[in-house]
Amino acid sequence: MRTQRAMRTAVAAACGALVMSSAACGSSGQKAHAATSDQADRTTPRTTALKRIPGVGDRLWKQVPAASRQVVTVYGAGRNSADSTVVLYTKSGSTWKQTKSWAAHNGKRGWTTDHHEGDKRSPVGVFTLTDAGGVLDDPGALLPYTKSASFQAPHYWDKAYWHDFDYVIAIDYNRVKGTSPSDPTRPEGQSKGGSIWLHMDHGSGTSACVSQPKADMEYLLRTLDPAQHPVVVMGDRADLKA
């Protein structure tokens, strides 16, 4: 069984970097981004049946498991931008439909196809979603949920970040599936980063995670179903289309 110290170490490393200052999970100087008209259009679920997820090219689409019927797509505004839009797509039969969309944030320096510890960029790719947890009580998550005070962000961080980890969903990048998101094990080594999560938003970019409002985190926790093999497809729009 992991120790509380190990779990707290993982939380301190959350968002892909061992952050030791109030700049954790992003810069407090950044303001929440305003949705563009294009983003606003996507807040209304599409009813059109789709053969595949829009804006995702063959390279990444081929990595989506055939069994996946829930895809969380993170559309980054630009390679060096911290702003993004999250869209949940669900599959019925052989077609996909947009279920919900909302504004979010990613790494404060944008995106990378070769993520490393401390680069402040979110990794581009397709990753499974298998485990969840947080400081707060389980809101009715379908994914295995670990409640622990060890998720609490250190109070030497800026107060704006204290609730970042009230709810988290682990992105299966350089981690052991089937364990708490706070498990610090990194199979590919420390230099490749890890502890990259979907978590609560503080209004600006993160160290590598994808952050979103509390209501949207609750929605994902209550919706993502292990039986539907959910995945996240994430990256800036150019890399997603490649």
Phi, psi and omega in degrees: 000134182291149179277160176300325180297318180295320180294320180292327176298319180294320179295320178296333180270357185303154184075017169088008180210149174278088187272127184238028180212177180290000177275008182306138177060019175133181182261127180292349179281346181277148179256155177301135185281147177274137180292136175283169179298327178295317178295320181299324178299327185278355178286342176267119183303136176280141177259354180293132177286131185242140177282336178205172183286127180298145174077005179249119183282176184300322185303311180278325182300324179293343180270351177285121182302142181301332182279348183291130178235007173223122180233119173269113181254124179255109180265102178287140183294332181188162184300328182249018182257147177267359183264141179208170175234132178258133177231129175262125176247140177236148183254133176231119186067238181252008183236158180251150173225144175286125182266316183197156181216146178202161179283148182208183175229154176233198181308140186298336177259004176105229190231159176209149174267002179218070185292139174223157180310126173083006182279354177061025177239144177278144181283135174280135177160187176244123184225142176286161178234109188235343188218148182220171178177193179155178178287323186277164176301151176303121182277009184108032182294144174271329173289152174306131188237127178250113174268130179201140175293344181293344176286343185304127177296140180303139183279003169275350171289160175304142184303332181299338184260000188298333183255012182306323188252023173301322172227136175219151170234123182289132169270125188282065173251119176050051177214170177265117178295151178084011177239167176301145176306337182277356177299122185278359183298130179234096186303329182267006178100155184298325185294339180278000180075179181170192184051046178262121191231161156273126181210183184291147185270143174245011173095007179203182183297162182249187176273341174179345183286177171245123185245148184208164182299156182305315182299324180284327173295316178299319179299313179297317181299323182276351186249318182294123190241122179307328181293341180262003177051061183292146176224162171246133172249117192221145178161172173289157187303322181295315180291326178298322183282340186301000000 
